[in-house]
């Protein structure tokens, strides 16, 4: 099941923020970023593939190559949804493979080849209904590492996703599975 979602918004208006990534410091090779770093999203793409949930969060629905954004993956989607149905928030840790996150800065850092991935952190999923009209409330904190160098480029990156989903134009399907 693949679909893109965005929050409800009026004709001619910019959609509201549905989430953000923030960090007090962000030292990316070959890139001069303002700190504290803030990236706000008004677009979330979802796909579940082989029981893994992929979330792509960015400004608008532009191709990744011309966007800054965050991709988060949660394996064992069926188990995650069952745990949420049982009640209470569900925590997934990055270290044990319960979550994965990648920050891409293709607009802010076009000359950098850094590969920025989450390390040593957790995501808390309070609400997750990957369907039209469903709620999403996910928070996370992690260290961001340039995996090419093995160096921490930002300790304690914070992620917040908080929205009600709506399938709407101009977004297209975000397929990750064949």
Buried (B, 14 or more C-beta within 10 A) or exposed (E): EBBBBBBEEEEEEEBEBBBBBBBEBBBBBEBEBEEEBEBBBBBBBBBBBEEBBBBBBBBBBBEBEEBBBBBBBBBBBEEBBEBBEEEEEBEBEBEEEBBBBBBBBBBBBEEBEBEBBBBBBBBEBBBBBBEEEBEBBBBBBBBBBBEEEEEBBBBBBBBBBBBBBBBBEEBEEBEBEE
